[in-house]
Amino acid sequence: MSSIVPLTADAQLLKDCHGRAGAGANSVYALFDPSSTGDGHGNPPPFAPPALRIPGQGKKGSALVVYQTPTILAYLGDRLHLAGADQAEKAWIMSHTLTALDCNNEAHDTHHPIAVSEYYEAQKDEALKKAKAFREHRIPKFLGYFERLLTGNQEQGGGRYLVGCQLSFAGTTVWQVLSGLQFAFPRELEVRKKDYPTLFGIFYPSVQEEKGIKEYLASNRRLPFSMGVYRHYPELDRQEGMSD
């Protein structure tokens, strides 16, 4: 059984795709030691979490360790039939995933615009400016793009799928990002939802009803948002009386 080291919010993106995180993760933790040069089986040390350990898939039958969210998604996607039907779809799925992860990273930067090593309170003034720009310009840009993708794939996807006629890891990634945005900026998203009827009216609810994902979301494996990438600071959200 493969296992995810869930040390960062990025791991939630992988768990949405993977649907499970099993035993065996402890052996990966040692690789994050700053002095590590690898594990003796040919696996280089990951730069940072998350990481995925897959028994028997590495050099000479040893465990394979891969890191970086897109790399892990691509690895899991092929094995869980979430990576597309052909090479064209694989390329589109990865491109859409990276775009969603761009949004994910920009959302994080709203509360830590200067330095991740500093507390939010030390950069609050800059965060207010960053969040305003993100809400007013970047959120509609990303949401509008995802809406266009669904419209362009309407014939095959019916508003439910970004690529082709089935769920992909791009879909689970976009879904996770939308969930995070609604947690971090509930007022902003409530105002904007009506502008993206396919994204929020068809795509979003359909993903959470997919077999496996529905059960996962109802389980204790689905971690609530708190103080990770997506954080709810009311002062960074849309304020009362603001116009669209």
MOSULZI-V787345 format. One record per pair of residues at least 12 apart in sequence whose ideal C-beta (glycine too) atoms are under 10 Angstrom apart, sorted by sequence separation. I is the first residue (numbers start at 1). J is the second residue. D is the distance in Angstrom with one decimal. If there is no record, write none. Layout:
# MOSULZI-V787345
I:J:D
I:J:D
This chain:
# MOSULZI-V787345
27:39:8.0
31:43:7.1
33:45:7.6
52:64:8.2
53:65:5.2
54:66:7.6
78:90:8.4
111:123:8.3
113:125:9.6
114:126:5.5
147:159:9.8
149:161:9.5
150:162:6.5
153:165:8.7
162:174:6.7
4:17:9.8
31:44:8.4
32:45:7.2
52:65:7.1
53:66:8.5
77:90:8.2
111:124:8.8
113:126:4.6
114:127:8.4
149:162:5.1
4:18:6.4
31:45:4.8
32:46:6.5
39:53:9.6
51:65:5.8
52:66:5.3
53:67:10.0
112:126:9.3
113:127:5.5
149:163:8.0
157:171:9.2
3:18:9.4
6:21:6.1
28:43:9.1
30:45:9.1
31:46:5.7
32:47:8.8
43:58:6.3
51:66:6.9
52:67:7.3
112:127:7.4
113:128:9.4
178:193:9.8
2:18:7.6
4:20:8.7
5:21:8.7
32:48:7.3
42:58:6.3
43:59:8.1
50:66:9.8
51:67:4.2
52:68:9.7
74:90:8.1
77:93:7.2
110:126:9.8
111:127:5.4
113:129:7.7
114:130:9.1
146:162:7.4
3:20:9.1
4:21:4.5
32:49:6.8
41:58:5.6
42:59:3.9
50:67:6.8
51:68:8.7
52:69:9.9
77:94:8.7
109:126:9.9
110:127:6.1
113:130:4.1
2:20:8.9
3:21:6.1
4:22:8.4
7:25:9.4
28:46:7.7
31:49:10.0
41:59:6.0
42:60:8.0
49:67:7.4
50:68:8.5
54:72:9.8
57:75:9.0
109:127:8.8
110:128:9.1
112:130:9.0
113:131:8.5
178:196:9.6
182:200:9.2
1:20:8.1
2:21:8.8
3:22:5.0
5:24:9.9
6:25:7.7
32:51:7.9
39:58:9.1
41:60:7.7
43:62:7.9
46:65:6.8
48:67:7.3
50:69:6.6
52:71:8.4
74:93:8.7
110:129:9.6
111:130:8.2
1:21:9.4
2:22:7.1
3:23:6.4
4:24:10.0
5:25:4.9
29:49:9.1
31:51:7.1
41:61:9.4
42:62:7.1
43:63:7.6
45:65:8.8
46:66:8.1
47:67:6.7
48:68:8.8
49:69:9.7
51:71:9.8
52:72:4.6
73:93:8.9
74:94:6.5
77:97:8.9
110:130:5.0
111:131:7.5
113:133:9.7
1:22:4.1
3:24:4.3
4:25:6.7
5:26:8.7
7:28:9.6
28:49:8.6
41:62:3.8
43:64:6.9
44:65:8.3
46:67:3.5
47:68:7.8
51:72:7.7
52:73:9.6
54:75:7.5
73:94:8.2
109:130:6.1
110:131:4.2
113:134:9.5
149:170:8.7
150:171:9.9
178:199:7.4
1:23:6.9
2:24:8.0
3:25:4.3
5:27:9.6
7:29:8.4
28:50:9.3
29:51:9.0
31:53:9.2
40:62:8.7
41:63:6.7
42:64:8.8
43:65:4.2
45:67:8.9
46:68:8.0
50:72:6.7
54:76:9.4
109:131:9.2
110:132:9.0
178:200:7.6
182:204:9.1
1:24:6.7
2:25:9.6
3:26:8.8
5:28:4.8
28:51:5.1
39:62:8.4
41:64:8.6
42:65:9.4
43:66:8.5
44:67:9.1
52:75:6.7
74:97:8.4
110:133:8.7
3:27:8.7
4:28:8.9
5:29:6.7
28:52:8.2
39:63:8.2
41:65:8.3
43:67:9.6
52:76:7.4
70:94:6.8
73:97:6.2
106:130:8.8
107:131:9.3
110:134:5.0
146:170:9.7
150:174:9.5
3:28:7.5
7:32:7.9
25:50:9.8
28:53:4.9
54:79:9.2
73:98:9.9
109:134:7.7
110:135:8.2
146:171:10.0
149:174:8.6
174:199:8.4
178:203:8.4
179:204:8.3
5:31:9.0
25:51:8.5
27:53:6.5
39:65:6.8
178:204:5.7
5:32:8.1
25:52:9.2
26:53:9.5
38:65:9.2
70:97:6.2
106:133:9.5
107:134:7.0
25:53:6.7
27:55:9.7
69:97:8.5
70:98:6.2
73:101:9.2
106:134:5.9
110:138:9.2
146:174:5.7
175:203:7.7
179:207:9.6
21:50:9.8
24:53:6.0
69:98:9.6
109:138:9.9
145:174:10.0
174:203:7.7
175:204:6.5
178:207:8.9
179:208:8.8
24:54:9.5
174:204:8.8
175:205:9.9
21:52:9.6
22:53:9.8
24:55:7.0
70:101:6.9
103:134:9.3
107:138:8.7
143:174:9.9
146:177:8.8
175:206:9.3
176:207:9.3
69:101:6.5
106:138:5.6
107:139:8.7
142:174:9.2
146:178:8.1
171:203:7.6
175:207:4.3
106:139:8.9
174:207:8.2
175:208:7.1
18:52:8.4
31:65:6.5
143:177:9.8
15:50:9.1
28:63:8.9
32:67:9.4
69:104:8.8
103:138:7.3
106:141:9.9
107:142:9.5
142:177:7.9
143:178:8.2
171:206:9.1
172:207:6.8
175:210:9.4
14:50:5.9
27:63:7.5
31:67:8.7
102:138:9.2
103:139:8.0
106:142:8.2
142:178:9.6
171:207:5.8
13:50:8.4
14:51:9.7
28:65:6.1
10:48:9.0
11:49:6.8
12:50:9.0
14:52:7.2
27:65:8.8
103:141:8.8
104:142:9.7
143:181:8.4
159:197:8.9
160:198:9.2
172:210:8.6
175:213:8.4
179:217:9.6
10:49:7.3
11:50:4.1
24:63:8.1
28:67:8.9
103:142:4.4
142:181:8.7
159:198:4.6
167:206:8.7
171:210:8.6
8:48:7.4
9:49:9.9
10:50:5.2
11:51:9.1
102:142:7.8
103:143:8.8
158:198:9.5
159:199:8.5
167:207:6.8
5:46:8.5
7:48:8.3
8:49:4.9
9:50:9.2
11:52:9.5
157:198:9.6
161:202:10.0
162:203:7.8
172:213:7.3
183:224:8.6
184:225:7.6
7:49:3.7
8:50:5.9
100:142:7.8
103:145:9.1
139:181:6.8
159:201:7.9
160:202:6.1
161:203:8.0
171:213:9.7
175:217:10.0
183:225:4.3
6:49:7.7
7:50:6.5
99:142:7.4
103:146:8.9
159:202:3.6
160:203:6.1
167:210:5.6
182:225:9.3
183:226:9.2
5:49:5.3
6:50:6.5
7:51:8.5
154:198:7.9
158:202:7.5
159:203:6.0
160:204:9.9
166:210:9.5
167:211:9.6
4:49:9.0
5:50:5.6
6:51:9.9
100:145:9.5
157:202:9.3
158:203:9.7
160:205:9.4
161:206:8.5
167:212:9.6
180:225:6.4
184:229:8.6
185:230:8.9
4:50:5.8
5:51:4.8
99:145:6.8
100:146:7.7
135:181:9.7
139:185:7.3
143:189:8.7
150:196:8.8
157:203:8.6
160:206:4.4
161:207:9.1
167:213:8.1
179:225:7.6
184:230:4.4
186:232:7.2
192:238:9.1
4:51:7.6
5:52:7.7
99:146:8.3
134:181:9.7
150:197:9.8
151:198:6.4
159:206:7.7
160:207:7.7
183:230:5.1
184:231:6.1
185:232:7.9
187:234:8.6
190:237:9.9
191:238:6.4
3:51:9.2
4:52:5.6
5:53:7.6
140:188:9.7
144:192:9.8
147:195:8.0
148:196:9.7
150:198:4.6
151:199:9.6
154:202:9.8
158:206:8.8
180:228:8.6
182:230:8.9
183:231:8.3
184:232:5.4
185:233:9.6
186:234:9.2
188:236:9.4
189:237:9.1
190:238:8.5
3:52:7.2
4:53:8.3
96:145:8.9
135:184:9.9
139:188:6.5
143:192:6.5
147:196:4.5
149:198:9.4
150:199:6.2
157:206:9.7
160:209:9.5
180:229:6.5
181:230:7.3
183:232:5.8
184:233:8.0
185:234:9.9
188:237:5.8
189:238:8.9
195:244:8.8
2:52:5.9
3:53:5.3
96:146:8.1
99:149:9.0
134:184:9.8
135:185:6.2
139:189:7.8
143:193:8.8
146:196:7.4
147:197:8.0
148:198:9.4
149:199:9.0
160:210:9.0
180:230:3.6
182:232:9.8
187:237:4.9
188:238:4.3
194:244:9.9
2:53:6.5
3:54:8.3
134:185:8.4
144:195:7.8
147:198:5.8
148:199:9.6
179:230:8.0
180:231:9.4
185:236:7.3
186:237:6.6
187:238:4.1
188:239:9.8
191:242:8.5
1:53:9.6
2:54:4.5
3:55:8.8
17:69:9.7
135:187:9.3
136:188:9.0
140:192:6.6
143:195:7.4
144:196:7.1
146:198:8.9
147:199:4.8
150:202:7.5
177:229:9.4
180:232:10.0
184:236:7.5
185:237:4.9
186:238:8.8
187:239:7.8
191:243:9.7
192:244:8.1
1:54:8.9
2:55:7.4
96:149:6.5
131:184:9.0
135:188:4.9
139:192:6.7
143:196:5.1
146:199:5.4
147:200:9.0
150:203:5.7
176:229:9.7
177:230:8.8
184:237:7.5
185:238:6.9
187:240:8.1
191:244:6.3
1:55:7.4
2:56:10.0
18:72:8.5
131:185:8.0
134:188:9.2
135:189:9.4
145:199:9.8
146:200:9.9
149:203:9.4
176:230:9.3
188:242:9.0
2:57:8.5
14:69:6.5
17:72:8.3
18:73:9.1
140:195:7.4
144:199:9.0
187:242:8.6
13:69:5.8
17:73:5.8
135:191:9.7
140:196:8.9
143:199:6.3
147:203:8.8
10:67:9.9
13:70:9.6
16:73:9.7
19:76:9.4
92:149:8.8
131:188:9.2
135:192:8.9
143:200:8.6
146:203:7.8
10:68:8.9
11:69:8.4
14:72:5.4
18:76:5.5
146:204:9.9
10:69:4.7
13:72:8.9
14:73:6.6
17:76:5.4
18:77:9.9
3:63:9.6
5:65:9.3
10:70:9.9
13:73:7.3
17:77:6.9
2:63:9.2
8:69:9.0
11:72:9.1
14:75:9.8
18:79:9.7
19:80:7.8
92:153:9.2
2:64:9.0
5:67:8.7
10:72:8.9
14:76:7.0
18:80:7.4
100:162:9.4
10:73:10.0
17:80:6.9
2:66:9.8
18:82:9.7
17:82:6.2
97:162:9.3
17:83:9.9
96:162:5.5
96:163:6.9
4:72:7.6
95:163:9.5
93:162:7.5
100:169:10.0
104:173:8.0
2:72:9.4
92:162:8.0
93:163:5.2
100:170:6.9
103:173:9.6
104:174:9.8
107:177:7.5
92:163:5.0
93:164:8.6
97:168:8.2
99:170:8.6
100:171:9.4
103:174:8.6
4:76:9.2
91:163:9.6
92:164:8.6
96:168:8.0
97:169:6.2
98:170:9.1
100:172:9.5
101:173:6.7
104:176:7.9
108:180:9.3
2:75:8.7
90:163:9.1
96:169:9.3
97:170:4.6
100:173:4.6
101:174:9.9
104:177:5.3
107:180:6.3
111:184:8.2
2:76:7.7
89:163:5.3
94:168:9.5
96:170:3.9
97:171:9.2
99:173:9.2
100:174:4.7
103:177:5.3
107:181:6.4
110:184:7.6
88:163:9.1
89:164:5.4
93:168:4.6
94:169:8.7
95:170:8.2
96:171:8.4
97:172:9.0
98:173:9.1
99:174:8.6
100:175:9.0
101:176:9.8
102:177:9.6
103:178:9.3
110:185:8.5
88:164:9.6
92:168:8.7
93:169:6.5
94:170:7.6
97:173:4.9
100:176:8.0
101:177:7.9
104:180:7.1
107:183:9.9
108:184:9.4
2:79:8.7
89:166:9.8
93:170:4.5
96:173:7.8
97:174:8.1
100:177:4.9
103:180:9.0
104:181:9.2
107:184:6.2
85:163:8.9
86:164:8.9
90:168:9.1
92:170:7.7
93:171:8.5
96:174:7.1
99:177:9.6
100:178:8.9
103:181:7.8
107:185:8.3
84:163:6.1
85:164:5.8
89:168:7.7
17:97:9.7
83:163:9.7
84:164:6.4
85:165:8.5
93:173:9.3
85:166:8.1
89:170:9.7
84:166:8.9
85:168:9.7
13:97:9.0
82:166:8.1
84:168:6.2
81:166:7.5
82:167:6.3
83:168:6.7
84:169:9.2
81:167:8.9
82:168:5.1
83:169:6.6
84:170:8.8
13:100:8.7
80:167:9.6
81:168:9.1
82:169:4.5
83:170:9.2
13:101:7.8
80:168:9.9
82:170:8.5
80:169:8.0
82:171:7.9
82:172:7.2
10:101:8.4
13:104:7.6
77:168:7.0
78:169:9.6
77:169:4.3
80:172:9.9
76:169:7.0
77:170:8.8
10:104:8.0
9:104:8.4
10:105:9.8
73:168:9.6
74:169:7.7
77:172:9.3
73:169:4.6
76:172:9.9
72:169:9.5
73:170:8.6
10:108:10.0
9:108:8.1
70:169:9.2
73:172:8.3
73:173:7.0
135:236:8.1
131:233:8.0
134:236:8.7
135:237:7.7
136:238:9.3
70:173:9.1
135:238:6.3
69:173:8.4
131:235:8.3
132:236:8.3
140:244:9.7
128:233:9.3
131:236:3.8
127:233:7.6
130:236:8.4
131:237:7.7
132:238:9.3
136:242:9.4
120:227:9.2
128:235:6.7
131:238:9.6
132:239:9.7
135:242:9.2
127:235:8.5
128:236:6.7
136:244:9.7
124:233:8.5
127:236:6.2
132:242:9.7
120:231:7.7
124:235:7.9
124:236:9.0
120:233:7.1
111:227:9.4
120:236:9.4
112:229:9.7
111:229:9.2
111:230:9.1
112:231:9.1
108:228:8.4
109:229:9.7
110:230:9.6
111:231:5.2
108:229:4.5
110:231:8.6
111:232:9.5
107:229:6.4
108:230:7.8
111:233:6.1
107:230:6.1
108:231:8.5
110:233:8.5
105:229:8.0
107:231:9.0
104:229:6.2
111:236:6.6
104:230:8.4
110:236:5.9
110:237:9.9
80:212:8.9
17:167:9.6
17:168:9.2
18:169:9.5
17:169:4.7
16:169:8.6
17:170:9.8
19:172:9.3
17:171:9.3
18:172:9.3
14:169:9.0
16:171:9.5
17:172:4.8
13:169:8.7
16:172:4.4
17:173:7.5
15:172:9.4
16:173:7.5
14:172:9.1
13:172:7.4
14:173:9.4
16:175:6.8
17:176:8.9
13:173:5.6
16:176:5.1
15:176:9.2
13:175:9.5
14:176:9.5
13:176:5.1
16:179:8.9
12:176:6.3
13:177:8.3
10:176:9.7
9:176:9.2
12:179:9.0
13:180:9.5
12:180:8.6
9:180:7.9
16:207:8.8
19:210:9.7
16:208:9.7
19:211:9.7
20:212:8.9
19:212:4.9
18:212:9.7
19:213:6.7
17:213:9.2
19:215:8.0
20:216:7.4
16:213:7.0
19:216:4.9
18:216:8.9
19:217:9.8
20:219:9.2
16:216:7.5
19:219:9.5
21:221:6.6
15:216:7.5
16:217:8.6
20:221:6.9
19:221:8.3
18:221:9.7
15:221:6.6
16:222:8.4
15:222:7.6
15:223:8.0
12:221:9.9
12:222:8.0
12:223:6.2
11:223:8.6
12:224:9.9
12:225:8.6
9:223:8.7
6:221:9.5
9:225:8.1
12:228:7.7
13:229:9.3
6:223:7.6
9:226:9.1
11:228:9.4
12:229:8.5
9:227:9.2
10:228:8.7
12:230:9.4
9:228:3.3
10:229:7.4
8:228:6.9
9:229:3.9
8:229:7.8
9:230:6.9
9:231:9.7
